[in-house]
Each structure stands twice: as structure tokens, then as C-alpha cells.
Amino acid sequence: MAKLSILEFPDARLRTVAKPVTVFDAELEQLVQDMLETMYDANGIGLAATQVDVHKRVVVMDLSEDASEPRVFINPEVEPLTEDLHRYDEGCLSVPGFYETVIRPERVKVTAQNEKGESYELIAEELLAVCIQHELDHLNGKLFVDHISRLKRDRIRKKLEKQHRLSQ
């Protein structure tokens, strides 16, 4: 396994719309394992392939306290099951150190495939629903900062650009 580099906002590559996965092979399984290792190393709970500059519709996630429940979503599709909205403070490995309140559907149905290409569905609520929608946004070239005001987004961008300049 290999730890991958995580792109940070405002990197333009984060705006790339990911392509569907059509080949389920050892290379895809390796990508999934590398993404899980990268996510765990960064103390994250979700990671989209777009965040590691791989523009395929692949998401990994683990909401457990002890990193014992890895989940894989390939070619995920999300359908809201309620008009009820949930406010949640979201953070992101691509926007390190920042958290903002985002409003999303409270309950969703997810259709996806695993790394073997097997299709499945699940109903997600609470944190799982938030995380799936957040990661699916990445696959569509969106970030959680796109759900907040332009003023807040610009402040975050400027702070991250300054941090990046100072670290070079």
C-alpha cells in the first residue's frame, strides 16, 4: 500500500468531474487500499479519489472509532428520501483546519458498487448520509465550501494559500 498526496483547496484539480469506473481489476483494488491508508493516516472519515488526483468515481469511508469498518462506494448515486434537511458542521481533508455548517438532506438512498463490481443499495441517515453526500460532491467537482457564503469561502481560500506559501 502507498500513502497518496491529498490535494488542497483551491487546487483546480479538485474541480474535475470524475469518470465512472468500468474496469474492476487489481489496479482498482490497489487504489481502494491506498485511499484507505491515506484516509486513516490523515485521520479522516471519508476520501474521494478526486482528492488524490485520480478522477474516477471511487469513495472510501470509515465512520467507526477504531478504523474497523471500511466502506467502498464505486460509481455511487444518491437519492434524497426526505425533504427534511440536516445542519452539520463539515470539515474536509482538502480544506484542512476549517469547519462550516452545511445543510443537506437528512436521509438518502445510496446505490453503488464495491471494488469487485458487485452492486448494492443502502439507506443512510445522520453522519453516514452527510459523509456520502460530501464525498459524492467531490466526485462532481464540488467542495463543502461551495455550500457556504462567498465571503467565508474566499477567507478560507486566502488563509490556505498563505499557509501553502509559508510552508514552501
Contacts in CASP RR format, 6 or more apart in sequence:
PFRMAT RR
TARGET T0000
AUTHOR 0000-0000-0000
METHOD contacts of the structure
MODEL  1
MAKLSILEFPDARLRTVAKPVTVFDAELEQLVQDMLETMYDANGIGLAAT
QVDVHKRVVVMDLSEDASEPRVFINPEVEPLTEDLHRYDEGCLSVPGFYE
TVIRPERVKVTAQNEKGESYELIAEELLAVCIQHELDHLNGKLFVDHISR
LKRDRIRKKLEKQHRLSQ
1 30 0 8 1.000
1 33 0 8 1.000
1 34 0 8 1.000
1 36 0 8 1.000
1 37 0 8 1.000
2 34 0 8 1.000
2 37 0 8 1.000
3 34 0 8 1.000
3 37 0 8 1.000
3 38 0 8 1.000
3 41 0 8 1.000
4 34 0 8 1.000
4 35 0 8 1.000
4 38 0 8 1.000
4 52 0 8 1.000
4 53 0 8 1.000
4 54 0 8 1.000
5 52 0 8 1.000
5 53 0 8 1.000
6 38 0 8 1.000
6 42 0 8 1.000
6 47 0 8 1.000
6 51 0 8 1.000
6 52 0 8 1.000
6 93 0 8 1.000
6 94 0 8 1.000
7 13 0 8 1.000
7 14 0 8 1.000
7 50 0 8 1.000
7 51 0 8 1.000
7 52 0 8 1.000
7 53 0 8 1.000
7 94 0 8 1.000
8 94 0 8 1.000
8 95 0 8 1.000
8 96 0 8 1.000
8 160 0 8 1.000
8 164 0 8 1.000
9 92 0 8 1.000
9 94 0 8 1.000
9 95 0 8 1.000
9 143 0 8 1.000
9 145 0 8 1.000
9 156 0 8 1.000
9 157 0 8 1.000
9 160 0 8 1.000
10 157 0 8 1.000
10 160 0 8 1.000
10 161 0 8 1.000
11 94 0 8 1.000
13 50 0 8 1.000
13 53 0 8 1.000
14 50 0 8 1.000
14 51 0 8 1.000
14 94 0 8 1.000
14 138 0 8 1.000
14 141 0 8 1.000
14 143 0 8 1.000
15 141 0 8 1.000
16 50 0 8 1.000
16 55 0 8 1.000
16 141 0 8 1.000
17 55 0 8 1.000
17 139 0 8 1.000
17 140 0 8 1.000
17 141 0 8 1.000
18 48 0 8 1.000
18 49 0 8 1.000
18 50 0 8 1.000
18 55 0 8 1.000
18 56 0 8 1.000
18 57 0 8 1.000
18 58 0 8 1.000
18 138 0 8 1.000
18 139 0 8 1.000
18 140 0 8 1.000
18 141 0 8 1.000
19 55 0 8 1.000
19 56 0 8 1.000
19 57 0 8 1.000
20 56 0 8 1.000
20 57 0 8 1.000
20 75 0 8 1.000
21 28 0 8 1.000
21 56 0 8 1.000
21 57 0 8 1.000
21 58 0 8 1.000
21 74 0 8 1.000
21 75 0 8 1.000
21 113 0 8 1.000
24 74 0 8 1.000
24 113 0 8 1.000
24 115 0 8 1.000
24 116 0 8 1.000
24 117 0 8 1.000
28 56 0 8 1.000
28 58 0 8 1.000
28 74 0 8 1.000
28 115 0 8 1.000
29 115 0 8 1.000
31 49 0 8 1.000
31 54 0 8 1.000
31 56 0 8 1.000
31 58 0 8 1.000
32 58 0 8 1.000
32 60 0 8 1.000
32 72 0 8 1.000
32 115 0 8 1.000
34 52 0 8 1.000
35 47 0 8 1.000
35 49 0 8 1.000
35 52 0 8 1.000
35 58 0 8 1.000
35 60 0 8 1.000
36 47 0 8 1.000
36 60 0 8 1.000
36 62 0 8 1.000
36 70 0 8 1.000
38 47 0 8 1.000
38 52 0 8 1.000
39 45 0 8 1.000
39 46 0 8 1.000
39 47 0 8 1.000
39 60 0 8 1.000
39 61 0 8 1.000
39 62 0 8 1.000
39 93 0 8 1.000
40 62 0 8 1.000
40 67 0 8 1.000
42 93 0 8 1.000
44 93 0 8 1.000
45 61 0 8 1.000
45 62 0 8 1.000
45 63 0 8 1.000
45 127 0 8 1.000
45 131 0 8 1.000
46 59 0 8 1.000
46 60 0 8 1.000
46 61 0 8 1.000
46 62 0 8 1.000
46 93 0 8 1.000
46 131 0 8 1.000
46 134 0 8 1.000
46 135 0 8 1.000
47 59 0 8 1.000
47 60 0 8 1.000
47 61 0 8 1.000
47 93 0 8 1.000
47 135 0 8 1.000
48 58 0 8 1.000
48 59 0 8 1.000
48 135 0 8 1.000
48 136 0 8 1.000
48 138 0 8 1.000
48 139 0 8 1.000
49 55 0 8 1.000
49 56 0 8 1.000
49 57 0 8 1.000
49 58 0 8 1.000
49 59 0 8 1.000
49 139 0 8 1.000
50 138 0 8 1.000
50 139 0 8 1.000
50 141 0 8 1.000
51 93 0 8 1.000
51 94 0 8 1.000
51 138 0 8 1.000
57 74 0 8 1.000
57 75 0 8 1.000
57 76 0 8 1.000
57 139 0 8 1.000
58 72 0 8 1.000
58 73 0 8 1.000
58 74 0 8 1.000
59 72 0 8 1.000
59 73 0 8 1.000
59 74 0 8 1.000
59 76 0 8 1.000
59 132 0 8 1.000
59 135 0 8 1.000
59 136 0 8 1.000
59 138 0 8 1.000
59 139 0 8 1.000
60 70 0 8 1.000
60 71 0 8 1.000
60 72 0 8 1.000
60 73 0 8 1.000
61 70 0 8 1.000
61 71 0 8 1.000
61 73 0 8 1.000
61 131 0 8 1.000
61 132 0 8 1.000
61 135 0 8 1.000
62 68 0 8 1.000
62 69 0 8 1.000
62 70 0 8 1.000
62 71 0 8 1.000
63 69 0 8 1.000
63 71 0 8 1.000
63 127 0 8 1.000
63 128 0 8 1.000
63 131 0 8 1.000
72 112 0 8 1.000
72 114 0 8 1.000
72 115 0 8 1.000
73 110 0 8 1.000
73 112 0 8 1.000
73 113 0 8 1.000
73 132 0 8 1.000
73 135 0 8 1.000
74 112 0 8 1.000
74 113 0 8 1.000
74 114 0 8 1.000
74 115 0 8 1.000
74 117 0 8 1.000
75 112 0 8 1.000
75 113 0 8 1.000
76 110 0 8 1.000
76 111 0 8 1.000
76 112 0 8 1.000
76 132 0 8 1.000
76 135 0 8 1.000
76 136 0 8 1.000
76 139 0 8 1.000
77 110 0 8 1.000
77 111 0 8 1.000
77 112 0 8 1.000
78 108 0 8 1.000
78 109 0 8 1.000
78 110 0 8 1.000
78 132 0 8 1.000
78 133 0 8 1.000
78 136 0 8 1.000
79 108 0 8 1.000
79 109 0 8 1.000
79 111 0 8 1.000
80 105 0 8 1.000
80 107 0 8 1.000
80 108 0 8 1.000
81 105 0 8 1.000
81 107 0 8 1.000
81 108 0 8 1.000
81 109 0 8 1.000
81 123 0 8 1.000
82 105 0 8 1.000
82 106 0 8 1.000
82 107 0 8 1.000
83 105 0 8 1.000
84 105 0 8 1.000
84 106 0 8 1.000
84 107 0 8 1.000
85 103 0 8 1.000
85 104 0 8 1.000
85 105 0 8 1.000
85 106 0 8 1.000
86 103 0 8 1.000
86 104 0 8 1.000
86 105 0 8 1.000
86 106 0 8 1.000
86 126 0 8 1.000
86 129 0 8 1.000
86 130 0 8 1.000
87 101 0 8 1.000
87 102 0 8 1.000
87 103 0 8 1.000
88 101 0 8 1.000
88 102 0 8 1.000
88 104 0 8 1.000
88 127 0 8 1.000
88 130 0 8 1.000
89 99 0 8 1.000
89 100 0 8 1.000
89 101 0 8 1.000
89 102 0 8 1.000
90 99 0 8 1.000
90 100 0 8 1.000
90 101 0 8 1.000
90 102 0 8 1.000
90 130 0 8 1.000
90 134 0 8 1.000
90 144 0 8 1.000
91 97 0 8 1.000
91 98 0 8 1.000
91 99 0 8 1.000
91 100 0 8 1.000
91 144 0 8 1.000
92 98 0 8 1.000
92 134 0 8 1.000
92 143 0 8 1.000
92 144 0 8 1.000
92 145 0 8 1.000
94 138 0 8 1.000
94 143 0 8 1.000
95 143 0 8 1.000
95 144 0 8 1.000
95 145 0 8 1.000
95 156 0 8 1.000
95 160 0 8 1.000
96 160 0 8 1.000
98 145 0 8 1.000
98 156 0 8 1.000
98 159 0 8 1.000
98 160 0 8 1.000
100 144 0 8 1.000
100 145 0 8 1.000
100 147 0 8 1.000
100 148 0 8 1.000
100 152 0 8 1.000
101 148 0 8 1.000
102 130 0 8 1.000
102 134 0 8 1.000
102 144 0 8 1.000
102 147 0 8 1.000
102 148 0 8 1.000
103 147 0 8 1.000
104 129 0 8 1.000
104 130 0 8 1.000
104 133 0 8 1.000
104 134 0 8 1.000
105 129 0 8 1.000
105 133 0 8 1.000
106 125 0 8 1.000
106 126 0 8 1.000
106 129 0 8 1.000
107 123 0 8 1.000
107 124 0 8 1.000
107 125 0 8 1.000
107 129 0 8 1.000
108 123 0 8 1.000
108 124 0 8 1.000
108 129 0 8 1.000
108 132 0 8 1.000
108 133 0 8 1.000
109 121 0 8 1.000
109 122 0 8 1.000
109 123 0 8 1.000
109 124 0 8 1.000
110 121 0 8 1.000
110 122 0 8 1.000
110 123 0 8 1.000
110 124 0 8 1.000
110 132 0 8 1.000
111 119 0 8 1.000
111 120 0 8 1.000
111 121 0 8 1.000
112 119 0 8 1.000
112 120 0 8 1.000
112 121 0 8 1.000
113 119 0 8 1.000
113 120 0 8 1.000
114 120 0 8 1.000
124 132 0 8 1.000
134 144 0 8 1.000
137 143 0 8 1.000
137 144 0 8 1.000
137 146 0 8 1.000
145 152 0 8 1.000
145 153 0 8 1.000
145 156 0 8 1.000
145 157 0 8 1.000
146 153 0 8 1.000
END
